[in-house]
Amino acid sequence: MVSLCLLAVRAFIKNDKGEILIIKRSATCKTNPLKWELPGGKVNLGEPIEEALKREVKEETGLDINPDGILGVAEQELTIFKAIHIIIECSANGRLRLNGEHEAYAWVKPEDLRYYELTDWFYNFIKSKNTFK
């Protein structure tokens, strides 16, 4: 049995109102279609984590980010591999525009995340941080 593990980085971006940026995966995505998550994605072999995060967030949202520090880690079990998501707090600037991977975005107060259908890894991360009250 071959065990595969994927490393992903995610941007936890808050605005001046304390709202978090979440994005909704498109219906055509292979994993987690139509579910909400944080911007980010895979780290390529040999790519520094911060550079991967900046690249992924720019591709998905058009925003430029400044990583501030690691908030935590979330695990995701998929049929053929396991994904480890490193969640990094970030500040952002620029004009938000989505690419084809995602179809919507929202700025949400942490306590209102329970009203969104989140990816399992994001839900578990938020739940572990006692954000749902």
C-alpha positions as CSV (number, residue, x, y, z in Angstrom):
1,M,0.0,0.0,0.0
2,V,1.4,3.4,-1.0
3,S,0.8,6.3,1.4
4,L,0.7,9.7,-0.2
5,C,0.7,12.9,1.7
6,L,0.0,16.4,0.2
7,L,1.1,19.6,1.8
8,A,-1.2,22.6,1.4
9,V,-1.0,26.2,2.8
10,R,-4.1,28.3,3.6
11,A,-4.5,32.0,4.2
12,F,-6.6,33.1,7.2
13,I,-7.2,36.7,6.1
14,K,-9.1,39.1,8.3
15,N,-10.4,42.5,7.4
16,D,-10.7,45.6,9.6
17,K,-14.2,44.4,10.8
18,G,-12.8,41.1,12.0
19,E,-14.4,39.1,9.2
20,I,-12.6,36.2,7.6
21,L,-12.3,35.7,3.8
22,I,-13.7,32.4,2.6
23,I,-14.1,31.2,-1.0
24,K,-16.6,28.7,-2.5
25,R,-15.2,25.9,-4.7
26,S,-16.8,25.6,-8.1
27,A,-19.2,22.8,-9.0
28,T,-16.6,21.3,-11.3
29,C,-13.9,20.8,-8.7
30,K,-12.9,17.2,-8.1
31,T,-12.8,17.5,-4.4
32,N,-15.2,19.4,-2.2
33,P,-17.4,21.0,-4.9
34,L,-19.5,23.9,-3.8
35,K,-18.0,24.0,-0.3
36,W,-16.4,27.0,1.4
37,E,-12.7,27.1,2.4
38,L,-9.8,29.4,3.0
39,P,-7.7,30.6,-0.1
40,G,-4.6,28.6,-0.7
41,G,-3.4,25.3,-2.1
42,K,-0.6,22.8,-2.8
43,V,3.0,23.4,-2.0
44,N,5.2,22.4,-5.0
45,L,8.3,20.3,-4.4
46,G,11.2,22.6,-3.5
47,E,8.9,25.6,-3.1
48,P,9.2,27.6,0.2
49,I,5.9,27.5,2.1
50,E,5.5,31.3,2.2
51,E,6.1,31.6,-1.6
52,A,3.5,28.8,-2.2
53,L,0.9,30.7,-0.1
54,K,1.5,34.0,-1.9
55,R,1.3,32.3,-5.3
56,E,-1.8,30.3,-4.5
57,V,-3.7,33.3,-3.0
58,K,-2.7,35.5,-5.9
59,E,-3.9,32.9,-8.4
60,E,-7.2,32.3,-6.6
61,T,-8.1,35.8,-5.4
62,G,-5.9,38.3,-7.1
63,L,-4.8,39.5,-3.6
64,D,-1.3,40.2,-2.4
65,I,-0.7,38.9,1.1
66,N,1.8,39.3,3.9
67,P,2.0,36.1,6.0
68,D,2.1,36.9,9.8
69,G,2.3,33.5,11.5
70,I,1.0,30.0,11.7
71,L,-2.4,29.6,13.3
72,G,-2.5,25.8,13.2
73,V,-2.8,22.7,11.1
74,A,-5.7,20.7,9.7
75,E,-5.7,17.2,8.3
76,Q,-7.9,15.9,5.5
77,E,-8.3,12.2,4.5
78,L,-9.1,11.6,0.9
79,T,-9.5,8.3,-0.9
80,I,-6.0,8.2,-2.3
81,F,-4.0,10.6,-0.2
82,K,-3.9,12.6,3.0
83,A,-3.6,16.4,2.9
84,I,-2.0,18.4,5.6
85,H,-3.2,22.1,5.6
86,I,-1.0,24.7,7.3
87,I,-3.2,27.7,8.2
88,I,-1.3,31.0,8.2
89,E,-2.7,34.3,9.4
90,C,-2.2,37.0,6.7
91,S,-2.9,40.6,5.9
92,A,-4.0,41.3,2.3
93,N,-4.3,44.1,-0.2
94,G,-5.4,44.5,-3.7
95,R,-8.7,44.0,-5.6
96,L,-10.4,40.7,-5.0
97,R,-11.2,38.7,-8.2
98,L,-11.8,35.0,-8.3
99,N,-10.4,32.6,-10.9
100,G,-12.4,29.6,-12.3
101,E,-11.6,27.3,-9.3
102,H,-14.0,29.2,-7.1
103,E,-17.4,30.8,-7.8
104,A,-18.0,33.0,-4.8
105,Y,-16.4,34.7,-1.9
106,A,-17.7,36.1,1.4
107,W,-16.3,38.1,4.4
108,V,-17.8,36.3,7.4
109,K,-17.7,36.9,11.1
110,P,-16.1,33.8,12.8
111,E,-19.3,33.0,14.7
112,D,-21.3,33.0,11.4
113,L,-19.1,30.3,9.7
114,R,-21.6,27.7,11.0
115,Y,-24.1,28.9,8.4
116,Y,-21.8,27.9,5.5
117,E,-21.1,24.4,4.2
118,L,-17.4,24.2,4.9
119,T,-14.8,21.7,3.6
120,D,-14.3,19.0,6.3
121,W,-10.7,20.1,7.1
122,F,-11.8,23.8,7.5
123,Y,-14.8,22.8,9.6
124,N,-12.6,20.7,11.9
125,F,-10.0,23.5,12.2
126,I,-12.6,26.1,13.1
127,K,-14.3,23.7,15.6
128,S,-10.9,23.0,17.3
129,K,-10.4,26.7,17.8
130,N,-13.8,27.1,19.4
131,T,-14.9,29.6,16.8
132,F,-18.5,28.1,16.7
133,K,-20.3,29.5,19.8
